[in-house]
């Protein structure tokens, strides 16, 4: 019995050793045309650095991840990140919890520009859902380190979303794409169209998003969750120009508008006849210059000027009441950064 076991173990080790050698020969990257690309993040240290060399714990989602899982919204994309919990109390919301903190204790940034403003409350909020997931190229998360570099509204961490940028080309060329999604799981109807232009010194892209979400259908005896559906329209664009003296100029704009977004838990649990965001709107415009220098102490200088506007209208009315409450928050934010 022992002799048979020894023979089987010897044959198994022989096969494993041969397989390991064959695999090593097959994946010998030094002798092939393939190269392993290292993951680079910028959120933790504000400069591009290999993810393995970051002094903090970071996580990221790349374009390949977003294309594979096709999340419905930006908040739902974070459900794929380890250590992040997303609370959704309505179909048009989604607030990330990072290290147990959320709301105005988690900093959300878009292309290096802060989305947080003074209206961000202490608890969960819906503002991350004003970022169109169709224009997001990658997402980076630095957990529990942001307050050192970004301020006290980053106690839980810094969540940064990057949009897709147009690329330059040796020859002038136009491109475009159209995609549509019909999903019964989220009662989703989405349409996205894009157009791109590329040349040696100029590249730009524009995109249009139109979406409609119906009332969710719950499993078992839950049935239709009315009202939970809403409509959404978004438009965005980015232009990049190569200027003289190794300077790159970028102009970007984003606008997203959501209408009639119900706050479902208020209607079901808190005796409201009507409670919704009649309007949830966010606009962002920015210009950026990136200059490179051949100097020992100065390699790159980036200047960004941004203007952002948020418009939120809330309407609510209790059951058996003739009083309707309407609140309107309009916030404008300007920013200048030099790094």
Secondary structure, DSSP 4 states (H G I P E B T S, - for coil): -HHHHHHHHHHHHHHHHHHHHHHHHHT-GGGSS--PPPPEE-TTTSS-EEGGG-SS-EEEE-HHHHHHH--SSHHHHGGGSTTEEEE-SSTT--EEEETTB-GGGEEEEETTEE---TT--SS--SGGGGS-GGGEEEEEEEES-HHHHH-GGGSSEEEEEEE------SS-EEEEEEEEEEETTTTEEEEEEEEEEE-SSEEEEEEEEEEEE--EEETTTTEEESS--EEEEEEEEEEEEEETTTEEEEEEEEEEEEEEEE-HHHHHHS-EEEEEEEEEEEEEEEEEEEEE---SS-SEEEEEEEEEEEEEEEEEEETT----EEEEEEEEEEEEEE-
